[in-house]
């Protein structure tokens, strides 16, 4: 049965590439790119293997590369594809395959991939990297298949767990959003670790020691321990590898048990037992309030909305790290402005995101003013507190009460103004966005040009309307002119409220005039 499933995996992969020319081209490019990157690493390891390098330095390189390979095996299938759709355990339920056979088959089928080819290439370079020490080279040779098997088990455990306990589009999109968030946080985390030491060279041994004591780098650390004769450390690494393998097997077994014998009820069945209207039952009985409640539900449950805001925590972390490095106060003063601008821009495509659900507004005869006001209220319900936090806390850390008041006022004014402009833009301009059910990072074909024009134009208009206040705010941060404070506070808030009201009114007129055309555009 295992051989049959392996042949099936190869046949399905071959048929998939022959059926789509673009998929074949994409696979070839991915393989060539991977071979170029990993081949360069392997060549570098091979060359370094013939040079006199301290064992500690060799261990650092080995462990870092091993940890990187482990992360790639676990995260790439999880975040980008959500698992191996070719060998989905749910598709194999009718055939009554034994659990042990199924586990072994899935692990072996997981090795039929580009990742295996690239991993073998890296392991060849890693083997030659330790050729100066025969014992260490033998240890690298023994650990190569063990490492490959552990990587396949970890990858299968992650995807099986995601399929068993986090199945569904929402969970997969959440993983993708979290992946982007982690990518944004890489630089702040790296900088924070480096700042804990005098130099990066001083930090690397500590990082290596930590990684070598985890499943990420334990297997790659064995040759270095053998080279220095630290057999206790070798035993500890092997225990970590064995324990990791055992846990991965248990996770795969439990996941398959959940998938094949104790499946979760479908989402429709789970939601059938819920009572009440949720957010819709908490708002006043007004059309604009119903629109606001519906928009809030989208903000909470639609990953396309959350995906547009996932970069905010990363940008905040970047600003904090810049302040720690440069001691420049403007990096913290600007946080409130950044958050306000990003949140206000967030509803510039809300009609496009509705897609066919926009028919609810058309058939119900929702007036433009109710539609525009409801969406703006839904955004401001969480955008105002978030902007206040981003403006008050950082400014209080580096400034006095005047700085807090001024920065908060300018941030709120920018939020209100950008929300008003977005209310007009979303009613007048639509552009292709990911459809409901698609990944929030999926780019519709032919959307790049129009999307860029609308988004860039909207941002430029928002920046232009607030340019005088921003210039005066920058002047105050540099020169601390007292009379600018009351002027800026009054003008910024009044102007923000005025632009919000004007944007909602103009957006409502455009909405009422072009409602059928809007519905046709977003439904295509």
N, C-alpha and C positions, 0 to 999 in steps of 0.2 A: 504493500500500500504506500509506503514511503517513497519508493521508486516511482510509483504512478503519479504521486503528487508532485514530485520533482520534475518529471517530464511534462506534467500539466502546466507547471509554473513556467518552464522554458517555452512551451508552445504558446501560452497566452501572451507572454512578453513578446515573442516573435510576431504573433498575429497583430498585436497592438501597434508595433512599429511599422509593419508592412501595410496596415490599413491607413495609417496617417503619415504622409510624407513629412509634415512639420514635426511630428513627434519623433520620427527617426532622425531628422536633422538636429532637433533639440538634444536628443540623447547623445549623438555624436559630438556636438559642441560641448556638452557637459562632461563627457568622457575626456575629450582633448584638454579642456580647461583643468580638470582634476589631475590628469596626467602631467600637465605642465607644472602645476603647483607642487604636487606631491613628488614628482620626479626631481624638481629642483631641491626639495628637502632631502630626498634620498641621496642625491649626488653630493650635497653638502655634508651629510652624515658620513658618506663613504670617504670623502676627502679628509674630513676631520678625524676619521678613525686611524689614519696613518700619521697623525701629528701627536706631539707630546702635550697632552692636556691633563690637568689635574682631575682626579676621580670625582671630586665634588662638582666641578664644572660639567663634566660628562653627565653626572647624575641629574643636574639641573635641566639640561637639554632633554634628556630621556624622559624625565617625569613630565615636563611641560608638554612635550609632543604627545605622550601617552594620554595625558588628561584631555588635551584637545581632541584626540581621536575618539575618546570615550564620549565626550560631549556631542560630537558630530553624529556618532552612531545613535545616540539616544534622542537628541533634540530635532535633528533634521526630519526624520520620518514623522515625528510627533507634531511638530509645528507646521510643516509644509504640506504634508499629505494626510495626516491623521491616521496613518497606518497603512498596511499593505492591502489595498483593495483587491489585488489579484487573488490573494489567498485569504479571504475573509472567513473566519471560523463559522460565521452564520451561514455561509453558502455550503458548508460541508456537513451541516447537521443531519440532512436526510440520509447520509451514507453510513451512519452508525460507526464511525471510526473510533477505535479505542483512544482514551485520553492520552495514554503514554505515547502511542504512535502519532497522535495528532501533535503533541508537544514537540516531539523530535522532528516531525515533518515540517512544522512551521519554522523551527530554528534553522533547519537545513535549507529550507526555501528562502529564508532571510539572507543566507549567504550568497544566493544567486542575485548579485547586484553589483553596481559600479563601486559601491563602498568597499566590497570585498577585494576587488582588484586594486583599488588605491591603498587599502590597508596592507595588503601583501607587499606592495611596492615600498611602503614606508617601513615595514618590518624587515625587508631585505636590506635597506639602508641602515636600520637600527642594528641589525646583526653585524654588518661590516663596521659599524661605528665602534664596536667593542672588540675588534679583532686583535688589538694590542695585548689583550689579556685573554688567553685561551679559556680560562674558567668562566669569565664573564661572558665571553662569546657563546660558550656552551649553554650557559643559563639563558641567554637571549634566544638561542635556538629552541630550547625546551619551552620557554614561555610564549613563543610566537603562536603556536596553535591554541594554547590555553587562553591567551589573550583574545584571539579571534573568536573562539567559542563563547567566552564571557561577553564580548561585545554583541554578538548575535543574540545571546540570551537577554541582555539588558535592553536591547532594541525591541525584541519581541515582547518583553515584559511591559515596557512603557506603552507600546501600541495596544497590547491586549487589555491592559488596565484602562486605557482611554476608551477603548471600544466597549468594555464591560460596564464601567461605572461612570464614564463621562461621554457616553454616546450622544449623538445628535449634533445638529449643525451649530447650536449655540455653544456647546462645550468646545468643539473644534475651533470655532472662531475665537473663543476665549483664549485657547492655547496660542493661536496666532497673534492675538493682541498682546498677550503676555510676552511672547517672544520678541516682538518689536520693542516692548518696554524694557526688557532685559538688554536688548542691543543698545538702546539709548543710554542705559545706565552703565555700560561697560567702561566708558572713559571716566566718569566720576568715581567708580569703585577702584579702578586702577590707580587713579591719581591719589585717592585717599590712602591706599596701601603704600604707595611710594612716599607720600608725605610723612608716613610714620617712621621712615628711615631717612638717613642722610642722603643715600644714593640708591638708584635702582639695583645696582650690583649688590648692595647690602640687603635689599629686600628679597631678592630672588632665592637665596638659600632658605629663608624662613618660609616663603611660599612653597618651595619644593618640599620641605619637611612636612608641611600640612597636607599637601596633595598626596604625598607618598603614604600617608596614614589613612587615606580614603580609597574607595573603589576606583576613583578617577586615575590615580597614579601608582597604585600599589604594584601592579604587574610590571610596569615599566621600571620600577625602582629595584627590582630583584638583581639585575646584572651589576649594578653599582654596589649593592650590599655584598655580593659574592666577590667583587674585585677587592674590597677592603677586608674581607673575611669576617663580616658581622653576621654570623649565622643566626643569632637571635632575631635580628631584623628580617633576615630571609624567611624565617619561620613565621614571623608576624605578617609579612606581606602575603605569604601563601594562605594563611588563615583568613585574611581579608578577602583574597580572591575566591577561596572555597565558599566562604560565607556569602559573598555577593552572588555567586553562582546559585547557591541553594535558595537564597531569598528570591532571585529572579525566577527560578523554577516554581517556587511556591506561588508567586504572583501570577505566573502564566497559568498554572493549574487552577487557582481560584478564579481567575478571569474566565477561563474556558468553562468552568463549572457554572459561572453566572450566565454566560452567553448561551450555552447549550442546554442546561437543565433548569436554570432558575432565571429566565429572562425577565427583564423589567417590563411592566405594562407600557403600551405606547403612550405618548404624551397626551393624546386626546382622552384616553381612559383615565389618566391621572388627573387631568384638569376637570373631568366630568363631575367629580365629587366636591369640587370647590364651590363655596357659596359666597354670595355677595358680588359686588361690582368692583371691588378693589379701590383704586384711586378714583374711578368714576363715581363711586358712592360717597366720596368725601368732599367733592367740590359743589358749589352752588348750582342750582338748576338754571343755568344760563348757557347759551350756545358757545360763547367764548370760553367758559369754564370747561365745557365738555371737550373742546379742542385742546385746551391746556392739559387736561388729564390724559387725553390720548397721546399728546406729544411727550408728556412725562413718562408714560409707559414705554414709548419708543426709546427715550433716553436711557431708561433702566434696563431694557431687555433686548434692544437691537444692537448687535455688536458693531454695526456700521457707524452708529453714533459714538459709541464708546471708543472705537478705534481711532476716531479723529481727535480724541482728547488724551490718548494714552501717552503721548509725548510730553504732556505738561509736567508730570512729576520728574521726568528726565531733564527737562529744561530748567526746572527749579534746582535740581541737584547740580547741574552744570553751572548755574549762576552762583550757587553757594561755593562751589569749588573754585571758581574764578575769584571770588572775594577772598577766600582763604589764601590764594596764591598771590594776588595783586594788592590786597587790602584797599581796593577801590570801592567806595561806597555806592557808586552808581549801579554796580552789579546787583545790589540788593534793592535799591530804590526802584529799579526797573522791573522787578518781579510782578508787582501789581499791574503795571501797564501791559506786560506780556500776557499775563493770565486774562486780563480784561479783553485784550485784542483777540486772542485765540477763541475765547468763549463767545464773544459777540459775532465773530465770523462763523461760528458753528452752525447757525441756522440759515446760512446763505444758500444751502442746497436742500432744505427740508421738503420742499414740494417735489423735487426730483427723487428724493428717497422714498416718498410715498408710493410711487409707481401706480399700480392699479388701485391701491387703497384710496387714492385721491377721489375715486368715484363716490365714496361716502360723503364727501363735501359737496360734490356736484348734485347728486340725487337728493340730498337732504336740504339743498338750497341754502347752504351756509353763506352768510354775507361776508364780503371781503374784510370788513372791519373786525368781525368776530374771529375769522381765520387768522388774520395777522396779529390781533391782540392776544389770542389764545396761545399761539406759538411763542410770542415774545414773553408772555407771563411764565410759560413752562421753562424757558431758558433762564429767565431772571430769578426764578425760584431757587435755583442752586448756584447760578453764576454770581449773584450779589454776595452771598456769604463767602464763596470761594475767593472773589476779588478782594473783599474786606480782609480776609485772613492773609492773602498774598501781599497786600499793601501795608497793613498795620504791623504785623509781626516783624518782617525784615527791617522796615523803617525804624521801628522802636529799638532795634538792636544797635543801629549805627547812628541814629539821629535823636533829636529832641521832639517835643510835642508838636512844634511847628512843622517839622519834616513829616511827621505822621499825618497831620491834618492835610497838608498840601498834597502829599503823595496819594492819600486815600481819595481826595476829591478828584484829582486828575484821573486816577484809575477808574472811579465810578463814572466820571464823565465820558471817558473813552468807551467803557462798557455800554452805556446807554446809547451813545452815538453810533457805535458799530452795530448794535442790535437794530436800531432804526434803519440803518443803511442795508443791513442784511434782509430786513423785512421787505424792503423795496426790491432788492436784487432777486430774491428767491421767487417773487411773484412775476418778475419781468423776464428773467433769463433762466433757462434750464439747460442742463448738460448731462450727458450719460454718466450714470453712477452705478455701482454694484447693485444688482437687483436683490429684492428680499430673498433670503436663502443662500445668496452667494457669499463668498469670503469678502470681508471688508476691504481686502487688499487686491481684489480682482479688478483689473482695469478693462472696461468694455472696449471692444474694438472701435477704432476711429474716434476715441473720446479725448485723446491727449490735447489736440489743438484747441478745441472749444473749451475744454475744462481749464486749460492754462489761461486762456484769454479772459474767461469770466472771473476766475479766482484772482488772477493778478490785477484785473481792473477793479474788482471789489476792494482788494487790499489797498490799492493806490488811492481810491476815493476815501476810504476810511482814514488813511494816513494824512491825506490832504486836508480833510475837514478838521482834524485835530492838530494840524501843524503849528498854528500860532501858539496854542497852549503848550504843546510839547517843547517848542523853542523857549518859551518863557520859563517853563519848568526846568529845562536844562540850564538856562541862565541863572536861575535861583540856586540850583544845586552847586554851581561853580562860584557864584558871587554872594549868595545869601542876602539878597536885597529884600528888606522887610515889607515894603509897600506892595510887592508883587503877590504876597500871600493872600490877602483878602480879595484882590482883583482876580487872581487865578481861581480861587475857590468858587466865587460867585459866577464868573463867566463860564467856567468849565461845567459846573453842575447845570446851570440854566441852559447852556448850549446843548449839553447832552440830553436833557429832558426835551428840549425843542426838537432836536433831530430825531429822537425816538418817536414823538408824536407825529412829526412830519412824515417819517418813514412808514409808520403804520397807516396813516391816512392815504398817502400816495400809493403805497403797496395795495391797500384795499381797493382803490380806484382801478388800478391795473388788473387786480385779481377779478373784480366784477366784470371788467370789459373783456378780458381774455380767458375767462374760466374754461370754456370748451376747448380752446386751443391748448391751454395748459394740460388739460386731461389727455388730449391726443398726444402731446409731446412726451409726457412722462409714461404713457402706457405703451409706447412703441418698443 
